[in-house]
Amino acid sequence: MKSAPSGPDRVSRRRLLAAGGALALGPLLAACGDGTDDGDESSRSAGDGGGPWSFKDDRGRKAETDSEPKTLVAFVSAAAALHDYGIECKGVFGPTEPIDGKPNPQAGDLDVSKLTSLGTAWGQFNVEKYAALKPDLLISNMFPPPDLWYVPEESRKKIEALAPSVGISIARTSLLNPLRRTAELAESLGADLGAKKVTDAKARFDKASETLREAAGASGGLKVMAMTGDADQMYVAVPDSYSDLNYFKDLGVEFVEGKKSDEWGFWEFLSWENADRHHADLIMIDNRSTALPPKELAKKPTWRQLPAVKAAQTTPWSMEERFSYAGFAPVIERLAAAVRKSKRLDT
């Protein structure tokens, strides 16, 4: 089975998932440490390593260890987010291979050559390698809860028996929530949220968000579409199902609203013959290694005829970016620049 699907393909629930809040302008510690979102989701130790550790995740489950976890294993983008806070993992799972000779965007600033990979493709999770690491904690995202992204269902019980796990929900919520929750997790593991690198990243994120708000407001109703594709179909995102698109909507970006094609509600499925179903002035293209890249999309005649494609008004969509302020600040800056540069096109 291939890794995360480039688009949902009718095989299983997870393969149907290719994975609002107001702008947070307050101080970093207030934004990251209040633990008030959706009830009491956060219950954690002080992260001083001097006693029992616990963290209440977005499934409402409390992960507990006798002391602060040191041997961490995480989905690659979760590991990359923790790295931005100075918290290092020993093992990762999920896509880490370079794309066109460049580092995989899901890996952020990680040096993946120094980490133990438990598998890079969908369905690959080497339980023996995981056990050999003697893990203290497993961390992943959720699209949506309670399933941990890239943790195979058939191995779940064996994996869960080896160490506690933490899941961060990143679907059907504002981007601000997984950013805050990831920062809270990092803090519980010993991160200093007052470190200059961290506060600088938060300031850059806030500035980028305001820049996108201004660009969207000045765009004159520019319509943006987020999509992914495979050999058979194009998939148009349902914006409210994705935390980044949800947040960009709150900043004023006007999205093409994909119609829910199934019970999970993440995509509208379109055959390539119907790729022109929606008009978009700017198209965000899934940049993961499992999605059709622009050079392959260009082989689809209906894709080449889309007004935004003909006008070269496309930009990468970091569909599985790491959930840290350092990770998302440049993503938002790139989208703001694309919105500013793009023009409304004739339908």
N, C-alpha and C positions, 0 to 999 in steps of 0.2 A: 504494500500500500504506500502510495506516495505521501510526502509530508503534508503540511497544511495545504488544503486545496486552493488553487488559484481562484476557483469559484465553486459554489456548492454543486454537487453532482449526483444527488439522489441516492447516495449509498448509506449514510448514517446521519444521526443528528449532528455530530461534530463537523461532518463534512459539509453541512449546510451553513457552516459559519466560516467565512474566510477571515477573521478578526483581524441641557441647559444651565446651568448655574451662572450667577453673575460673576463678573471679573473680580478675582481676588487681588485686592490692592493693599491689604493690611500687611503687617509685619510677618515674616516667614514663620516664626514660632507660633503666632496666633493662627495662621492659616494651616499649619501642619500639626498642631498639637491639641486642638480643642476636642477632637473625638466626638463631635456632636452630630455628624451626618447620619441620617436614617436610624436614630436611636443610638444606644450605647454599643457601637461596633468595636471600639478600641479598648482593650484592657491589657496593659503591658507593664513590664518591669521598668525600672529606671535605666536599664541598660548599662549598669555599672559593673556587671560581671561578678558581683559579689554574692549572689544568691540565686534562688529560683527565678526562672524567666518564664513569661507567658505573653501571648499576644492573641487577641480575639479577632479573627479574620472576617471576611465579608460573607462567609457562610454562617456566621454566628458561632463558629467553633473556636474554642480556646486551645491553642497549641501551647504545651507546657514542657519545660525541661528543668532539670535540677540546677543547671547553671546556664549562663548566656551561651547560646549555640555558637560554635566556632566552625564546624564543618558544614558549610551550606552548599546545597545543590539547587539549581533553579533553571527554569525556562530561560533561554538565552536573553531575551529582552528584559526580563525581570532581573537577571544577573547584571546586565549592563546598567540598569537603573540604580541598583544598589552600589555598583562600582562608582557611580557619580557622587555618592555620599561617602566613599571611602570604605565600603563594606565589600569584602571580596568573597567570591564563591570558589569552591574547589572543583565542582563539576557543573556541567550545563547539558541541556538537551534542547533540541530544536535547531533550525537552520543557522549554520555558522560559516558555510563555504563562501568564498569570495564570489562576487558577481561581476563578470567582465573584467576580472583582474583587480577589482576594488573590494575593500572590506564589505562584508554583508551589513546592510544598514541596521538589521535587527541586533547586531552585536555591539553597537555603539562604540565606545572607546576600549572595549575589552581586548586583551591580547589572548585570543582563543587558543593559541598554540601552547599556552601555559596551563590550560584547563583540561580536565578529563571530560571528553564528550561521551554521553550515553547514547547518542544517536542523533542524526540530523534530519531524517525523513519522518513523515507521518507514520505513526505506529511503531517506530523504533524507540525502544527504551531498554537498555541493557541492564536488567535487574542485578545480574552478577557484578557488573562494574559498580553499580550503585551501592550494593552491599559492601564491596571491597573498600569503598571510601569511608565506611563507618559514619554515615551522615548523622548530623544532629537535627537538621531541618530541611524540608523540601518546600520550595516556593514556586508558585506559578500564577498566571492570570486565569481569569474565568470568562467565558463567552456564552452564556452567563453562568452564574452559580447553578449547581454545586460542583460541576466537573472541572477538574484542573486541566488546563490547555496542554496538549501533547503528552498527557499521562494516559497510556492505553487502558481502556476499560478492562481488557482481559487480564492485565497485570496489576490492576489497582490495589487489590487486597494484599498482595505480596509487597508492593511498594509501600503502602501505608503501614504495614507491620514493622518496617525498618526504621522509621523516624516520623515524628509529627510533621504536619504540613500546614502551609498557609496559602490561602487563595485570595487574590485581589480582584474584585469585580470590575470589569472595564466595559461592560455593555449596558446600554439603556440608562445612562447616567451622564452627567457632565464630566468632561475631562478633569475638572478641578478635583473631583473625588478620588479617582485612582492616583492622581499626583499627590494629594494629601496623604492618602493611606500608605502609599509606598514610602513617603518621607517618615511617617510614623513608625513603620516597620523598621526602616533604617535606623531611626533614633533608638528604638528598643534594642537594636543589635550593637549599639555603641557609637553611632554616628553623631557628630557635632553639627546640629542644624544652624549653629551660629558661625560656623567657619566661613571665611571670606569667599571661598570657592562656591559654597552653597548659596550664600546671600547674593552674590553676584549673579549666579544663574537665575535666581528668583527675580531679581531686578530686571534682567534681560528678558525673561519670560513676560513680565508685566508690561514692559515697554513694547515688546513685539505684539502683545495682545491689543494694546492701544493703537498701534500702527495698523493692524488688520481691521480694527473697528473703523478707523478713519478711512482706510482704503475702500472698505465695503460701503460705507456711507456715501462715498464720492463716486461709486461705480455706476450709478444710474440704473440700478436693477439688473446688474449682470447676473446671469444664471449659471451656476456651477454644478457640475455632475461628477460624482465620485464613482469609479467603476473598477471592475477587474474582469478578466476574461480567460477562457480556455479555448481549446480547439473548436468546440462545438457551440459555445454560448458566450454572450456578454451578460454581465451582472451589474445592475445599477443599484447602488446602495440606498437603503432606507435610512436617511440621515439620523433620525432620533435613536436608532439602534447602536450607533457608534459614538463613543464618548468624545472623540475629537471633532467629528462633524456636528454633534450636538452643541458643543461649546462654540464652534465657529458660527453656527446659526445664532447663538446668543450675542455674538459680536457683530451680527448684521449681514453675514454672508447668506445670499439667497440660493438655496439648493434645489436642483431637480429632485422631486420627491418620488423615489422609486416606490412602486406598489408592491406590497408584501405578496410574495409568490407562494409562501407556505406557512405553516403554523409557527415557525421560528421567527419569521419577519425581518430577516436581515437584508434580503435582496429581492429585486425583481429580475426574473430570468427572461432573457430575450435571445432568440435565435439570431445569428449574425445577419440574416435577411431582414430582421426587424430592428437593427441597431440604431435606426434613425427615429425610433418611437418618440423620443424626447428631444427637445431642442436644448442645447447648452452652448453658452458662449465660452466657457472655460471647462476643460475636463481634467480631473485629477485621476491619474493612472496608478493603480496598485504597483508598488515598487519591490514587492517581495520576490524572492528567487523562484517561487512556485507559480507566479502569475506570468501571463504572456507579456514580454517586454515590448516597447514601442516598435522595434524592428520586426517583430513577429506580428503585431497588430497591423502593421502596414501592409501585410500580405492579404488582409481582408478587404475586398473592394468596398463594402459598405462602410467600413471604418474610415477608409481614405476619403470618402465623400462627405463625412460629417463636417459641418461648417467650422467647428472649433479646430478640427484636425487640419483642414485645408488652410486655416488662418494661423496655424502653428501656435494656437492658444491651448497648450496642454502643460501640465506640471505634475511631478511625482506626488503620489499619495503615500505617505508613510503609515501604512495600515496597521503595522505592528511596531510602532516606535516604542522606545523604552519610556516608561512613565516616570520621568524625572523632569525637573524644570530645565536642566541642562540639555536633555534630549529634545524637548518640545520647543524651546525658544527658537532654534534655527528652522524648525519645521514651520512655525507660524510666520517667521520672517519671510521664508520662501513663498508661502501662500500669499502673504500681503503683497509681495513684489509681483507675483503673477496676476493678482486681481488688479493692481494698479496699471500694469502693462496691457491688460486685455481690454477689448472693446466689445460693445454689444454688436451682435451679428444679425443679419437678416435671416428670418426663418424660411 
